[in-house]
Amino acid sequence: MLKENASTGNIIRSPEEYRVYLPQLRQEVVHLLEFLTMSRYSPYLAGAGIGILSCLTLVLADRPLGCSTAFVKARGLLGLAINRRKTETMEYYREIAPRADFAFMIIPGIIIGAFISSVLSGTFHIGWVPALWASVFGSSAILRVLVALAGGILLGLGARWAGGCTSGHGISGSIQMSLASMVTAACFFAGGIGVAMLLYRVVGVMVA
């Protein structure tokens, strides 16, 4: 039975009600922990979350969500530490100052968020060679690192050439109904599929 405190107006619950309410609360907490420790989420749920995040960045930070600019800013910060005068005279950095701002913090945010998520889900592990790669190209960590480095450099060049990356065009540009971003995102997927088939079905067969 509920009672109201005359002096404060707060609801006072009886001990019997707490005995009923606490197990329900405990069950809700268990469900929340199970949700946070899932190794995989529904792509629809993840997509909705990314959409909400993209809208929040536009509203709160007044800029679209993107990742490639963060890496360029990181390179600029490194350049300032090595040769400040040369870095400051570069045309790109005269327009986009290399500083640890919102755009830059996406990099540590991705790393920290992925680490927390993998630890909570119990899937965290350190490995140099993925199983799929090892099944085709062997377990050489040096080869894997070299190919990954080359791929990263090409991705960076492509993102700068296209004026944005998969998040900048595929997410932020698409939700703003940019035709150029939609075409660019389609090319990202087509290029990724094509390169994967080339590596695993052509180069991999030749190496094997």
C-alpha positions in Angstrom: 0.0 0.0 0.0 1.3 3.4 -0.9 1.4 6.2 1.6 2.3 9.9 1.2 4.7 11.7 3.5 2.7 14.8 4.6 5.8 17.0 5.1 7.7 16.2 1.8 5.0 14.8 -0.4 7.1 11.8 -1.3 5.6 8.3 -1.8 6.4 5.8 1.0 6.4 2.2 -0.1 5.6 -0.6 2.2 8.2 -3.4 2.9 5.9 -5.9 0.9 6.1 -3.7 -2.1 9.9 -3.5 -2.0 10.0 -7.3 -1.8 8.1 -7.3 -5.1 9.9 -4.4 -6.7 13.5 -5.3 -6.0 13.5 -8.6 -7.9 12.0 -6.8 -10.9 14.7 -4.1 -10.7 17.4 -6.8 -10.4 16.0 -8.5 -13.5 16.1 -5.2 -15.4 19.7 -4.7 -14.4 20.6 -8.2 -15.6 19.0 -7.6 -19.0 20.9 -4.3 -19.3 24.2 -6.0 -18.5 23.4 -8.8 -21.0 22.7 -6.2 -23.7 26.0 -4.4 -23.0 28.0 -7.6 -23.1 26.6 -8.9 -26.4 29.3 -9.7 -29.0 27.0 -8.7 -31.9 24.2 -6.2 -32.2 21.3 -6.1 -34.7 22.5 -4.1 -37.8 19.2 -2.2 -37.7 19.8 -1.2 -34.1 23.4 -0.2 -34.9 22.3 1.7 -37.9 19.8 3.6 -35.9 22.4 4.5 -33.3 24.8 5.7 -36.0 22.0 7.9 -37.4 21.3 9.4 -34.0 25.0 10.0 -33.5 25.3 11.7 -36.9 22.4 14.0 -36.1 23.8 14.9 -32.7 27.2 15.9 -34.3 25.5 18.2 -36.7 23.3 19.8 -34.0 25.9 20.0 -31.1 29.2 20.3 -33.0 27.9 22.0 -36.2 29.9 19.6 -38.4 29.3 16.2 -40.0 30.7 13.0 -38.6 33.8 11.9 -40.4 37.1 10.0 -39.8 39.6 10.8 -42.5 40.0 14.4 -41.4 41.0 13.1 -38.0 44.0 11.2 -39.4 45.1 14.2 -41.4 44.9 16.3 -38.2 47.0 13.6 -36.5 49.6 13.8 -39.2 49.5 17.6 -38.8 50.1 17.4 -35.1 53.1 15.1 -35.7 54.3 17.6 -38.3 54.1 20.5 -35.9 56.2 18.5 -33.4 58.9 17.7 -36.1 58.9 20.8 -38.3 56.4 23.5 -37.2 57.3 26.1 -39.8 56.9 23.7 -42.8 53.7 22.3 -41.5 52.1 25.7 -40.9 53.0 26.8 -44.4 51.2 23.8 -46.0 48.1 24.8 -47.9 45.9 22.2 -46.3 46.8 23.1 -42.8 46.4 26.8 -43.4 42.7 25.9 -44.1 42.2 23.1 -41.6 44.4 23.7 -38.5 45.9 20.6 -37.0 44.7 20.6 -33.4 43.1 18.1 -31.0 39.5 19.1 -31.5 36.2 17.3 -32.0 37.3 15.9 -35.4 40.6 14.6 -34.0 39.1 12.9 -30.9 37.2 10.5 -33.2 40.4 8.4 -33.4 41.0 7.8 -29.7 37.2 7.5 -29.3 37.0 4.6 -31.8 40.0 2.8 -30.2 38.7 3.3 -26.6 35.2 2.4 -27.5 36.2 -0.8 -29.4 38.4 -1.8 -26.5 35.6 -1.4 -23.9 33.1 -3.1 -26.1 35.4 -6.1 -26.7 36.2 -6.4 -23.0 32.6 -6.3 -22.0 31.6 -8.9 -24.6 34.5 -11.2 -23.7 35.9 -11.2 -27.2 39.0 -9.1 -26.6 42.2 -10.8 -27.9 45.4 -9.7 -29.5 46.2 -11.2 -32.9 48.3 -10.1 -35.9 46.9 -12.5 -38.5 43.1 -13.0 -38.9 42.0 -16.6 -39.6 40.6 -15.9 -43.1 43.9 -14.3 -44.1 45.9 -17.1 -42.6 43.9 -19.7 -44.5 44.9 -18.1 -47.8 48.2 -16.4 -47.4 49.7 -18.1 -44.3 50.4 -17.0 -40.8 53.3 -14.5 -41.6 52.7 -11.4 -39.4 55.2 -9.4 -41.4 53.3 -10.0 -44.7 50.0 -9.2 -43.1 51.3 -5.9 -41.6 52.9 -4.8 -44.9 49.7 -5.4 -46.8 47.6 -3.7 -44.1 49.9 -0.7 -44.2 49.7 -0.5 -48.0 45.9 -0.8 -47.8 45.7 1.9 -45.2 47.8 4.3 -47.2 45.7 3.7 -50.3 42.5 4.2 -48.3 43.9 7.5 -47.0 44.8 8.7 -50.4 41.4 7.7 -51.8 39.5 9.4 -48.9 41.3 12.6 -49.5 40.9 12.4 -53.2 37.1 11.8 -52.8 36.8 14.5 -50.2 35.7 12.2 -47.5 35.7 8.6 -46.2 33.0 6.0 -45.6 31.7 7.8 -42.6 31.9 11.3 -44.1 30.2 10.3 -47.4 28.4 7.1 -46.6 26.9 8.3 -43.3 27.0 12.1 -43.0 26.7 12.9 -46.7 23.9 10.3 -47.4 21.7 11.5 -44.5 21.9 15.0 -46.0 20.7 13.5 -49.4 24.0 14.4 -51.2 24.0 12.6 -54.5 27.8 12.9 -54.7 28.1 11.1 -51.3 25.7 8.4 -52.4 27.7 7.7 -55.6 31.0 7.8 -53.6 29.7 5.4 -51.0 28.5 3.0 -53.7 32.0 3.2 -55.2 33.5 2.4 -51.8 31.5 -0.8 -51.5 32.2 -1.8 -55.1 35.9 -1.2 -54.7 36.1 -3.1 -51.4 34.3 -6.1 -52.9 36.4 -6.0 -56.0 39.7 -5.8 -54.1 38.6 -8.6 -51.7 37.8 -10.9 -54.6 41.0 -10.0 -56.3 43.1 -10.8 -53.2 41.4 -14.0 -52.1 40.3 -15.5 -55.4 43.1 -14.5 -57.7 46.2 -13.5 -55.8 45.5 -16.1 -53.1 45.1 -18.9 -55.6 48.3 -17.9 -57.4 50.3 -17.8 -54.2 48.9 -21.2 -53.0 
